[in-house]
Structure formats: structure tokens, C-alpha cells
Amino acid sequence: MSPGPVARAVGLAVVLVALVAGCARFPDASSEPWRDKPEIGAERAPQPQSPPPSKPQAPSAPGGGTPPSGPCVDPDPQVVATCLAPVSAVVTLPGGQAALVAERTTGRILRVAPQTAPEVVATVPVDAVGDGGLTGLVLSPSYAEDQLLYVYATTSSGNAVLRVAPGDTPKPVLAGIPRGTTDNRGTVGVEPNGTLLVATGDAGTSEPGPTSLAGKLLRIDPFGRPAPGNPDPASPIVGSGLHAPGDACADPTSNTTWVTDRTGARDVLLGIRPGAPVGTAAAAAPAWTWPDRPGVSGCAAGGGTLLVGLSDARGLFVLRPTAEGRFIGTPETLLPGVYGRISGADLASDGFVWFGTTNKDGGAPGATDDRVVRIKPPSGGGSGPE
């Protein structure tokens, strides 16, 4: 299979990322209704809501020939891997020619590449009841030297961040994160400065205590200790009020880590600056808000583009962040309905976008679901204001 272009262009939009000092609070939308952004100079930020999707475009076989057939063979040349369990996270490997993907319900981590059979590189013991399981995956900040992975997983004893070394049993680096019957999903990412950023679900508890690790934003070092610069040097907690976070993706262009979260009455995107505590104002004014709750999941950022996987709306939502942390232009939903429920995503070093699907989690799975897809990214640019 060989990648093909996405036949959609992306527009642009402007919003202000609200970040101030202090320990954050991200309350549920029921306590703070969505409202317009304030004026920004001569500009005014647009309404932060999903635009109507455009018509899906069916994929074609390479060279216009007869599509291949058979069990787990997909005729779409952009599909890299097929017949997987629900894919919760995708991270591309150096060089961009392969990726590691996490299966939520099995705990497997697989290496996938075009025209190559998926290879299991590790298996994390998980309890996937409800929305738990293996829900987060990221390369170590020093992956080129140590080949380590960090994952967020629900186990029989609770939620935890684990370190996965080649050929070794996964080891917890941060345990004691409460689990519940719902809202166990969480994620782990690496900020542009190399700090591990962890976003935890609230485990079905509307008001976890201030010292509980549920529903929190955490900064830790590779050994699970509080990262230097945290508001409380003895605590990994730098923010609270999260509900069911989907992903944390670093964006070197804007020096920001974006965190997606489903807060109950709305879906939100939070912008986190590395090395600085997140301010309480970020709770009242997320970087982006979806009142229609499209089911935000994975995200991928780089080169002035931010893509957010939508599971319920079945598409890729695209924004254009600037170096100052704003967005420019009009956003757009790509691939509406083409691949179904889109989950984890990543932007490879060669410029291609990889993402997975979760059609076996409440969708309408096809014969080759769930899948990993590799596409050419949307065109357009701009790392700064126009």
C-alpha cells in the first residue's frame, strides 16, 4: 500500500490560548457555560464550534486497478494496518516510515508500517472494563538512546503510568491513580521541553479531592517524581478538573502541549505551556470548545497544524495554531464519515499524518476494522500571524 493525498484543503481561525500562572482548575461546563472569546486587537475570535462536515470521498486503489480482496485486506491504499482491536493511541517512530499503536482492550503495542504485517513489541496487562485499558502511549524524551515507552493504563489495582523497556515487563513509575466504573481513560505526553505530562480521568467522581490523582494534570520526570518547577515541589499535580482526557500532543511551533478532554456538557482543548503552571483562567476559557460534543480523542501537532480526532463525529478536526498560541483562519473537519470513529493520531517527521480508529467501540465496524491510516497532511501553513 502507498499513501495517497487527502482531497480537502484546510481553512484557518483565531482564538486566544488562555494560560496564566498558578495551579489550574478545569471545571465541568455545567458550572461555566460556553461564551464568545474576547476581542483581540482589530480581530475577533470566531465561534468555537464544529463546522458542518463536507461530503466524504471514497478511497481508490493504487493506479486505478482492481482493489485487493480477502480477509483483513483493505482496498484503501492509505490504510497501513487492519483487523486490530480498538486503537487508542498512535506514535510515529523516527524517520516517519513506521509507528507504534496501542490497542485499548488487549494492552498490545504493535509496530505497523506500510505493506508490513503488524508486529507485537510489548503487551501491557490491562483491565479494559468500561473505557479503561491501554489509553495512552508516548516515546521517551530520550527514545533515540533508551528505546523506552511510557503508557497510561488501567490495571486491576488502579490507573497508572508505566515504563516499557524492550524485552522487559512493564514497570509502574506513577501508581495510585484512582479507577472507577467510568472515566478511567487518561493519557501521557511529552512537553516540548522533555517533561512528561499526564492527564488523568476523574474515575466517575465529580469532585476528586485536591490531593487525589484523579481528574488531574500532572508533570513528572522519567522516574515518576514531581517535575522541577511544579507549584508544589513535592506534588506532581499542576491542574485539576479534568473529566475524560483523550490525548496530550506537543506542538513545537507554538511551544504548547494540547490536551483534549470531554468535560460532560462540552468537549474542550486546553493549551499548556511547558515549564509554567497552568492558570485558573484556562478553565473558564479553553483554547477551543465544542458545545456539540463530537467526542474529542487523539491529537497531532506540528508545522503550524493541529489535528484532533473525533470519535462521535467521525472525522479529523483541523486548526492552525500560531507561535503566539492563537489560531488563525476557519477550522474544518476532514474525512467526515470515511474511516468512522477516529482516535489516536500523530504527525510523523516526514510530514504524514497517522491515525487509528475505534469502530469496534460503539461504532459500525467494517470487515477490516479497526485500522491504522497514513495520509498526506492538509496543505497550508503559517507559524505566525498573517
Backbone hydrogen bonds, N-H to C=O, Kabsch-Sander energy under -0.5 kcal/mol:
donor,donor_aa,acceptor,acceptor_aa,energy
8,R,6,V,-0.7
10,V,379,S,-0.5
13,A,328,I,-4.8
17,V,15,V,-0.5
18,A,16,L,-0.7
18,A,285,A,-0.7
19,L,17,V,-0.8
24,A,238,V,-2.1
26,F,240,S,-2.9
31,S,28,D,-1.9
32,E,28,D,-0.7
40,I,43,E,-2.0
41,G,39,E,-0.5
43,E,40,I,-2.2
45,A,38,P,-0.6
49,Q,47,Q,-1.9
54,S,333,T,-0.7
64,G,61,A,-2.0
65,G,62,P,-1.4
73,V,70,G,-1.8
74,D,72,C,-0.6
79,V,76,D,-1.5
80,V,372,V,-3.1
81,A,372,V,-1.4
83,C,368,T,-2.8
84,L,370,D,-2.4
87,V,357,T,-2.4
88,S,86,P,-0.6
88,S,102,A,-2.3
89,A,102,A,-0.9
91,V,100,L,-2.7
93,L,98,A,-2.6
96,G,93,L,-2.4
99,A,112,V,-2.4
100,L,91,V,-3.3
101,V,110,L,-2.4
102,A,89,A,-2.4
103,E,108,R,-2.4
104,R,86,P,-2.4
104,R,102,A,-0.6
107,G,103,E,-1.8
109,I,122,A,-2.9
110,L,101,V,-2.4
111,R,119,E,-3.2
112,V,99,A,-2.8
112,V,110,L,-0.6
113,A,116,T,-0.6
116,T,113,A,-1.5
119,E,111,R,-2.2
121,V,109,I,-2.8
122,A,109,I,-1.4
124,V,107,G,-3.2
127,D,154,T,-3.0
128,A,126,V,-0.6
132,G,129,V,-1.5
134,L,104,R,-2.0
135,T,133,G,-0.9
135,T,152,Y,-2.0
136,G,152,Y,-1.5
138,V,150,Y,-2.1
140,S,148,L,-2.4
143,Y,140,S,-1.8
145,E,142,S,-1.5
146,D,142,S,-2.4
147,Q,143,Y,-2.3
149,L,164,V,-2.1
150,Y,138,V,-2.6
151,V,162,L,-2.4
152,Y,136,G,-1.7
153,A,160,A,-2.5
154,T,133,G,-1.8
155,T,153,A,-0.6
155,T,158,G,-3.0
158,G,155,T,-0.7
159,N,177,I,-2.7
160,A,153,A,-2.3
161,V,174,L,-2.5
162,L,151,V,-2.2
162,L,160,A,-0.5
163,R,171,K,-3.7
164,V,149,L,-3.1
165,A,163,R,-0.6
168,D,165,A,-2.2
171,K,163,R,-2.7
173,V,161,V,-2.8
174,L,161,V,-1.8
177,I,159,N,-1.6
187,T,199,A,-2.5
189,G,197,L,-2.9
191,E,195,T,-3.2
194,G,191,E,-2.7
196,L,220,I,-1.7
197,L,189,G,-3.0
198,V,218,L,-2.6
199,A,187,T,-2.3
200,T,216,K,-2.5
202,D,243,H,-2.1
203,A,183,D,-2.3
205,T,202,D,-1.9
206,S,204,G,-0.6
212,S,209,G,-1.0
215,G,201,G,-2.1
216,K,213,L,-0.8
217,L,239,G,-2.5
218,L,198,V,-3.2
218,L,216,K,-0.5
219,R,236,P,-2.5
220,I,196,L,-2.2
221,D,225,R,-2.4
224,G,221,D,-2.4
227,A,219,R,-1.9
230,N,227,A,-1.7
235,S,232,D,-2.4
238,V,217,L,-3.1
239,G,217,L,-1.3
240,S,24,A,-0.9
241,G,215,G,-1.0
242,L,215,G,-2.0
246,G,260,T,-1.9
247,D,260,T,-0.6
249,C,258,W,-2.3
251,D,256,T,-2.8
254,S,251,D,-0.6
255,N,251,D,-0.9
256,T,251,D,-1.8
257,T,272,I,-3.0
258,W,249,C,-2.7
258,W,256,T,-0.6
259,V,270,L,-2.3
260,T,247,D,-1.8
261,D,268,V,-2.1
262,R,244,A,-0.8
263,T,261,D,-0.7
263,T,266,R,-2.0
265,A,263,T,-0.7
267,D,290,W,-2.1
268,V,261,D,-2.9
269,L,288,W,-2.4
270,L,259,V,-2.9
272,I,257,T,-2.5
272,I,270,L,-0.6
273,R,271,G,-0.5
276,A,273,R,-1.4
278,V,238,V,-0.6
282,A,279,G,-1.4
283,A,280,T,-1.3
284,A,280,T,-0.7
285,A,281,A,-1.7
287,A,269,L,-1.5
288,W,269,L,-1.5
290,W,267,D,-3.1
293,R,290,W,-1.5
297,S,298,G,-0.5
297,S,309,G,-2.3
298,G,343,S,-0.5
300,A,307,L,-2.3
302,G,305,T,-1.9
305,T,302,G,-1.4
306,L,319,L,-2.7
307,L,300,A,-2.9
308,V,317,F,-2.8
309,G,298,G,-3.1
310,L,315,G,-2.6
311,S,295,G,-2.8
311,S,309,G,-0.5
312,D,294,P,-0.9
313,A,294,P,-2.2
315,G,310,L,-1.3
316,L,334,L,-2.3
317,F,308,V,-2.9
317,F,315,G,-0.5
318,V,332,E,-2.4
319,L,306,L,-3.0
322,T,326,R,-2.6
323,A,383,S,-1.5
325,G,322,T,-1.7
327,F,15,V,-0.7
328,I,320,R,-2.2
329,G,12,L,-1.4
332,E,318,V,-1.1
334,L,316,L,-3.7
334,L,332,E,-0.6
337,G,314,R,-3.1
338,V,335,L,-1.5
339,Y,335,L,-0.7
342,I,310,L,-1.6
342,I,340,G,-0.7
343,S,356,G,-2.8
344,G,87,V,-0.7
346,D,354,W,-2.4
348,A,346,D,-0.6
348,A,352,F,-3.1
351,G,348,A,-1.8
353,V,375,I,-2.6
354,W,346,D,-2.9
355,F,373,V,-2.2
356,G,344,G,-2.3
357,T,371,R,-1.4
358,T,341,R,-2.2
361,D,358,T,-1.6
362,G,360,K,-0.8
363,G,359,N,-1.2
369,D,366,G,-1.0
372,V,81,A,-2.0
373,V,355,F,-3.1
374,R,78,Q,-2.9
375,I,353,V,-3.0
376,K,4,G,-1.1
